[in-house]
């Protein structure tokens, strides 16, 4: 019988290792993401989404047809290397609309290049790793070697953004187990497994786009084994002033309590480089 060619995985070892050794590898991955496009200092970009128009239509549905509707606010995203991102509206907005803008700021303002292993959370990560039982397994897939780091918490832990941010609706409390699949050679994160006390096990798969000599996380999928959770976040990049920047992001959410698709388009970038900032 003939079989199609497949990548064969070899388990090299699975053993408890020092927290220091695992923390070191995780911080190397953190630096890979944080140091991406080092000459980019900051940018300002306009955001466009049909969700704002939909919300205005819902809020004004009971108003008489002749009554003037509020104007759709202009959304702007600001990003700085040292402080991250925020989304703001130009001008005054209605209170209910401000709540939605705040939601967009959480879901679309985050910097995907620094979402995993945020560089400003290294001390918090190290403390959490010391609290956990740490195991590691190396696997070889073809010519690539992946390192799987498993953190087991005897007491459910609150991680408060130490290993990943809040923009993808991933649990931050009641964590009993975390597992990270790391690409040793490229210093990238390929997958996270998250287990919580009483909650579903979640798998976060991260796919990268290789452009030049850098890798950009552009496709993130969050799933549960029973299929009830299936979130998909896709970023389209384009070369703008020699940098790779988002021009479009699509988020599809499929959960028992919500089914939603959100599209954001980015235009009119105003970029500051390190040379400009001097």
Rosetta blueprint (number, residue, H / E / L):
1 X L
2 X L
3 X L
4 X L
5 X L
6 X L
7 X L
8 X L
9 X E
10 X E
11 X E
12 X E
13 X E
14 X E
15 X E
16 X E
17 X L
18 X L
19 X H
20 X H
21 X H
22 X H
23 X H
24 X H
25 X H
26 X H
27 X H
28 X H
29 X H
30 X H
31 X H
32 X H
33 X H
34 X H
35 X L
36 X L
37 X L
38 X L
39 X L
40 X E
41 X E
42 X E
43 X E
44 X E
45 X E
46 X E
47 X E
48 X E
49 X L
50 X H
51 X H
52 X H
53 X H
54 X H
55 X H
56 X H
57 X H
58 X H
59 X H
60 X L
61 X L
62 X L
63 X L
64 X L
65 X L
66 X L
67 X L
68 X L
69 X L
70 X L
71 X L
72 X L
73 X L
74 X E
75 X E
76 X E
77 X E
78 X E
79 X E
80 X E
81 X L
82 X L
83 X L
84 X E
85 X E
86 X E
87 X E
88 X E
89 X E
90 X E
91 X L
92 X L
93 X L
94 X L
95 X H
96 X H
97 X H
98 X H
99 X H
100 X H
101 X H
102 X H
103 X H
104 X H
105 X H
106 X H
107 X H
108 X H
109 X L
110 X L
111 X L
112 X H
113 X H
114 X H
115 X L
116 X E
117 X L
118 X L
119 X H
120 X H
121 X H
122 X H
123 X H
124 X H
125 X H
126 X H
127 X H
128 X H
129 X H
130 X H
131 X H
132 X L
133 X E
134 X E
135 X E
136 X E
137 X E
138 X E
139 X E
140 X E
141 X E
142 X L
143 X L
144 X E
145 X E
146 X E
147 X E
148 X E
149 X E
150 X E
151 X E
152 X E
153 X E
154 X E
155 X E
156 X E
157 X E
158 X L
159 X L
160 X L
161 X L
162 X L
163 X L
164 X E
165 X L
166 X L
167 X L
168 X L
169 X L
170 X L
171 X L
172 X L
173 X L
174 X L
175 X E
176 X E
177 X E
178 X E
179 X E
180 X E
181 X E
182 X E
183 X E
184 X L
185 X L
186 X L
187 X L
188 X E
189 X E
190 X E
191 X E
192 X E
193 X E
194 X E
195 X E
196 X E
197 X L
198 X L
199 X L
200 X L
201 X L
202 X E
203 X E
204 X E
205 X E
206 X E
207 X E
208 X E
209 X E
210 X E
211 X E
212 X L
213 X L
214 X E
215 X E
216 X E
217 X E
218 X E
219 X E
220 X E
221 X E
222 X E
223 X E
224 X E
225 X L
226 X L
227 X L
228 X L
229 X L
230 X E
231 X E
232 X E
233 X E
234 X E
235 X E
236 X E
237 X E
238 X E
239 X E
240 X E
241 X L
242 X L
243 X E
244 X E
245 X E
246 X E
247 X E
248 X E
249 X E
250 X E
251 X E
252 X E
253 X E
254 X E
255 X E
256 X L
257 X L
258 X E
259 X E
260 X E
261 X E
262 X E
263 X E
264 X E
265 X E
266 X E
267 X E
268 X E
269 X E
270 X E
271 X E
272 X E
273 X E
274 X H
275 X H
276 X H
277 X H
278 X L
